[in-house]
Structures are given as C-alpha cells and as structure tokens.
C-alpha cells in the first residue's frame, strides 16, 4: 500500500518590485512643485494687477505738469511731489482740505455710529428670543441683495421731504443702515460671546444694557473693527450718494471734489496734476486704516471657523 504524501507548497515571497511606488514618489514632488508654481504665478499676477495703478499714481504724483505728458507712465521725471502737494492744499483757498475733512467726517463718524448699531442689532438677534425674529432677520438679509444705487432716488425723495438735502445729514443718516453689518455682527456674536458669561452677569445683578456694554461689546471688538472697516471703506468711496444729495462744493467729499476737477481738465489742463496728487492723498487713509487695524480684522475673518 503506497503512502500518499502531500507536500505544502512554499509560500511565495512578496514582490520586491517597488518601481511603481518609487515612480509615484518621484512624481508627487514634481506635481506638487508644478501646482505651487502655478499658484504662486497667479498670485504674482494678481499682485501686479493690483499694485500697478497705485504705482503709476505714485510716480505720476511726483512729476510736474510738463513731465506728466512728456514722459511715459512709469518713467520718473523731476521730483516735484512737495510742490504738487503745496499747490493741492492751497488752490481755491484750500478747498481740497475741506473736502478731505468732509470725507473724514462722513466716514469716521458715520461708520462708528453705524457699526455700533449693527453690533447691538446683531447681538440682539443672536442672544434674545422674540416673536418673528427669524422673519425679521430674513428681511434684513433681503436688504443685502438691494444695490445701493437702486435706492438713491427714493432716499433723495425722503431727504427732500425731511429738508436735509444738501446738508451733512443727507450722507450721515443713510450710512446708519447697514444690513450686511447686522449679519456679520450676529455671526460674531455667536462665535465670540458665550451665553454662560451673560447668564453669570445677570446672576450678579447686571442689567441688559450694562451686560452688553461691559461684557459683550469688549468681546466683540474684532467684529466691531471688521464691520467698521467695511463701513469706512464704503463711506469713503461713496461717490454716487454724494453726487445725488449734494450740490454745495463746501460739503463735497474728496472723491466727488476730484470728479468735479477732472470734469474741467479739458478746458484747464493744469487740473490734471491736482487730480492725480489729490487721488494719491485720498488713498492714504484707507491704507493707514487697514494697516493699523489689521490685527482686528484678520482675527475677525476666522470668526466661527473653529468651535
């Protein structure tokens, strides 16, 4: 009787061919490098596109009237920036300084009041429950969808009925309404103001106004400054509203005043230098505001991102 023996086959050693994995590892850095190069290239193009007009404005403001037309846009001429500034601040009895002061008034005072109203409204929408809250908030959000130019004529008719056309109030009062600021304020209130802190303040006997002013408002400082910067930028660049509401040049903001100067450059070419130098000076407050307050709005951009 023969004995059948079954031999167990030897296990097959794992394949040591790692060429596909090595190829993949070699391809990954190249692909990542290509993606990084594309992204950096697009960012460089965006930066050049953004800074080119500002650099042209800076160079043109240093030229006198002859070099402004005799040289190319990015070619330096005789450095006459100080003379251009002196002429800008003294022409027409210093009307440019009046325009600049009006812009500061409209933007700083109007934006501060508007931001305070927005923060208080957004805080109320977040922390309080009342009948029809979400429907009312939806109505506020609907105001974000309405372009500001569409409501300028109705606002002018209302201002005319109220007798405030061609006054400072014609621009200050409409600036108080900011639906987008209310929306941002509610988002910031949800992310920065814990309900437990407010409850502790109420237990200690603090009233609602005191709780908001002493506890909630300091916590909402990043949101306050972010909304203020948005409102400040919009008010500083508010050209069409000022064009509709104002006809006294002593009430003009700086952008409307520069537009009026630019409209007469065909008849009086010497105003070209004034418009260019005035435009450069008008840009500086926006740059200063964003640089000085960047720690607030940069932190505010991440509100609600991490819980």
Protein Blocks (a to p, Z undefined) as FASTA:
>chain_A
ZZddddddddddddfbfklmmmmmmmmmmmmmmmmmmmmmmmmmmmmmmmmmmmmmmmmm
mpcfklmmmpcfklccddfklmmmmmmmmgghhlmmmmmmmmmmmmmmmmmmmmmmmmmm
mmmmmmpccehklmmmmmmmmmmmpcfklmmmmmmmmmmmnopghiaklmmmmmmpcfkl
mmmmmmmmmmmmcfklmmmmmmnopafklmmmmmmmmmmmmmmmmmmmmmmmmmmmmmkl
mmmmpccfklpcfklmmmmmmmmmmmmmmlmmmmmmmmmmmmmmmmmmmmmmmmmmmmmm
mgokaZZ
